[in-house]
Amino acid sequence: MDILTHNRRMARNNRWSNDRIYRAVLALQPGEFEVARTSFFPSIKETLNHILAVDLLYLGFLEESGVGAAAYDDFAGYHDPAKLAEAHAAADWRLIAFCDRLSQDDLERRVVTDRRENGMIPERIDDLLAHLFLHEIHHRGQVHAMLSGTTVAPPQLDEFLLDYDLHLRREEVERLGL
């Protein structure tokens, strides 16, 4: 698989994984979303808001929106898990659309990233995408672990790429249009 196809598949895996995580989160009992837990961020709510804030920051860089670090700095966060899920789904679809528009040549193109006091740093699009996917996986794993201490079992998140696992994701992939 070439890297362009890989990035497109990772963007779709990202949407699918977030859908699974948010379906679990939306099934939580009152108070479980925001209660303090042991993790890098102190709750499921704070972790999911952080993931979305970084997604919006990097989407701005990738789309060359000119918003810069303000995309992260001005992010207010969501208190309602349903509204957070909706906002994250919109960001996921933006990422899929961005990846679908890319050409092979675009992957090596550099876009400026606003690193505040560290300056405006040009980064390759393929490196930014790799970082963004890793960031999502890293923190989604923390949400997964935090769900283990709730009334909702954490969902399986590694059944997306292989034909062997197709029967385990078919309904979701069709529902999401992936």
C-alpha positions as CSV (number, residue, x, y, z in Angstrom):
1,M,0.0,0.0,0.0
2,D,1.4,3.4,-0.9
3,I,1.5,6.2,1.7
4,L,-1.3,8.2,0.1
5,T,-3.7,5.2,0.4
6,H,-2.4,4.5,3.9
7,N,-3.3,8.1,5.0
8,R,-6.7,7.8,3.5
9,R,-7.3,4.5,5.3
10,M,-6.0,5.9,8.6
11,A,-8.4,8.9,8.3
12,R,-11.3,6.4,7.9
13,N,-9.9,4.3,10.7
14,N,-9.8,7.4,12.8
15,R,-13.5,8.2,12.1
16,W,-14.5,4.5,12.9
17,S,-12.5,4.4,16.1
18,N,-13.9,7.7,17.3
19,D,-17.4,6.5,16.5
20,R,-16.8,3.4,18.6
21,I,-15.3,5.4,21.5
22,Y,-18.1,8.0,21.5
23,R,-20.9,5.3,21.3
24,A,-19.4,3.9,24.5
25,V,-19.1,7.4,26.1
26,L,-22.7,8.2,25.2
27,A,-23.8,5.1,27.1
28,L,-22.1,6.2,30.3
29,Q,-24.1,6.8,33.5
30,P,-24.5,10.4,34.6
31,G,-21.3,11.7,36.1
32,E,-19.0,9.1,34.6
33,F,-18.0,11.4,31.7
34,E,-16.5,14.1,33.9
35,V,-15.5,12.3,37.0
36,A,-11.8,12.4,38.0
37,R,-9.8,9.4,36.9
38,T,-6.1,8.5,36.7
39,S,-4.7,9.3,33.4
40,F,-2.7,12.0,31.5
41,F,-5.8,14.2,31.5
42,P,-8.0,14.0,34.6
43,S,-11.2,12.7,33.0
44,I,-12.7,11.2,29.9
45,K,-14.2,14.6,29.2
46,E,-10.9,16.4,29.3
47,T,-9.1,13.8,27.3
48,L,-11.7,13.8,24.5
49,N,-11.8,17.6,24.4
50,H,-8.0,17.7,24.2
51,I,-8.0,15.3,21.2
52,L,-10.5,17.5,19.4
53,A,-8.6,20.7,20.2
54,V,-5.4,19.2,18.7
55,D,-7.4,17.8,15.7
56,L,-8.7,21.3,15.0
57,L,-5.2,22.8,15.4
58,Y,-3.6,20.4,13.0
59,L,-6.5,20.6,10.5
60,G,-6.0,24.3,10.4
61,F,-2.3,23.8,9.7
62,L,-3.0,21.2,7.0
63,E,-5.7,23.3,5.4
64,E,-3.6,26.4,5.7
65,S,-6.4,28.3,7.3
66,G,-4.2,31.0,8.8
67,V,-5.7,30.6,12.2
68,G,-2.5,29.2,13.7
69,A,-2.2,28.4,17.4
70,A,-5.4,30.3,18.2
71,A,-7.3,27.2,16.9
72,Y,-6.0,25.5,20.1
73,D,-5.8,28.5,22.4
74,D,-9.4,29.6,21.7
75,F,-10.9,26.1,22.0
76,A,-13.5,26.3,24.8
77,G,-14.3,22.6,25.1
78,Y,-17.6,20.8,25.4
79,H,-19.4,19.8,28.6
80,D,-22.0,17.7,26.8
81,P,-20.7,14.4,25.4
82,A,-23.2,14.4,22.6
83,K,-22.2,17.8,21.4
84,L,-18.5,16.8,21.7
85,A,-19.2,13.7,19.7
86,E,-20.9,15.7,17.0
87,A,-18.1,18.3,16.8
88,H,-15.5,15.5,16.7
89,A,-17.3,13.7,13.9
90,A,-17.3,17.0,11.9
91,A,-13.5,17.2,12.4
92,D,-13.1,13.6,11.4
93,W,-15.0,14.2,8.1
94,R,-12.8,17.2,7.4
95,L,-9.7,15.1,7.9
96,I,-11.1,12.4,5.5
97,A,-12.0,15.0,2.9
98,F,-8.5,16.6,3.3
99,C,-6.8,13.2,2.8
100,D,-9.0,12.4,-0.2
101,R,-8.0,15.6,-1.9
102,L,-4.3,14.9,-1.5
103,S,-2.0,13.9,-4.4
104,Q,1.2,11.9,-4.0
105,D,3.1,15.2,-4.5
106,D,1.2,16.9,-1.7
107,L,2.6,14.6,0.9
108,E,6.1,16.1,0.7
109,R,4.8,19.7,0.5
110,R,5.4,21.7,3.6
111,V,2.8,23.8,5.5
112,V,3.5,26.3,8.2
113,T,2.8,25.3,11.8
114,D,2.4,28.0,14.4
115,R,4.5,27.0,17.4
116,R,4.0,30.2,19.3
117,E,7.2,31.4,20.8
118,N,9.1,28.7,18.9
119,G,8.2,30.3,15.6
120,M,6.5,29.3,12.4
121,I,7.8,25.8,11.5
122,P,7.3,24.4,8.0
123,E,6.4,20.7,8.3
124,R,5.7,18.0,5.7
125,I,2.1,17.1,5.2
126,D,2.8,13.4,5.5
127,D,4.6,13.9,8.8
128,L,1.8,16.1,10.2
129,L,-0.7,13.4,9.3
130,A,1.4,10.7,10.9
131,H,1.7,12.8,14.0
132,L,-2.0,13.5,14.1
133,F,-3.0,9.9,13.8
134,L,-0.5,8.9,16.5
135,H,-1.8,11.6,18.8
136,E,-5.4,10.3,18.3
137,I,-4.4,6.7,18.9
138,H,-2.3,7.7,22.0
139,H,-5.1,9.6,23.8
140,R,-7.9,7.4,22.5
141,G,-6.1,4.6,24.3
142,Q,-6.2,6.6,27.5
143,V,-10.0,7.0,27.1
144,H,-10.2,3.3,26.4
145,A,-8.4,2.5,29.7
146,M,-10.6,5.0,31.6
147,L,-13.7,3.3,30.2
148,S,-12.5,0.1,32.0
149,G,-13.4,1.8,35.3
150,T,-17.0,2.7,34.2
151,T,-20.3,0.9,33.7
152,V,-19.5,0.6,29.9
153,A,-17.0,-1.8,28.5
154,P,-14.3,-0.2,26.3
155,P,-14.8,-1.0,22.6
156,Q,-12.4,-3.0,20.5
157,L,-10.4,-0.5,18.3
158,D,-8.1,-2.7,16.2
159,E,-10.5,-4.4,13.9
160,F,-10.5,-1.9,11.0
161,L,-7.8,-2.8,8.4
162,L,-7.8,-6.6,7.9
163,D,-10.2,-8.5,5.7
164,Y,-10.3,-11.1,8.5
165,D,-12.1,-8.6,10.8
166,L,-14.5,-7.2,8.2
167,H,-17.5,-9.1,9.7
168,L,-16.7,-7.3,13.0
169,R,-17.0,-3.8,11.5
170,R,-19.2,-4.2,8.4
171,E,-22.4,-2.6,10.0
172,E,-20.4,0.4,11.3
173,V,-18.5,0.9,8.1
174,E,-21.7,0.9,6.1
175,R,-23.5,3.1,8.6
176,L,-20.7,5.6,8.5
177,G,-20.3,5.4,4.7
178,L,-16.6,4.4,5.0
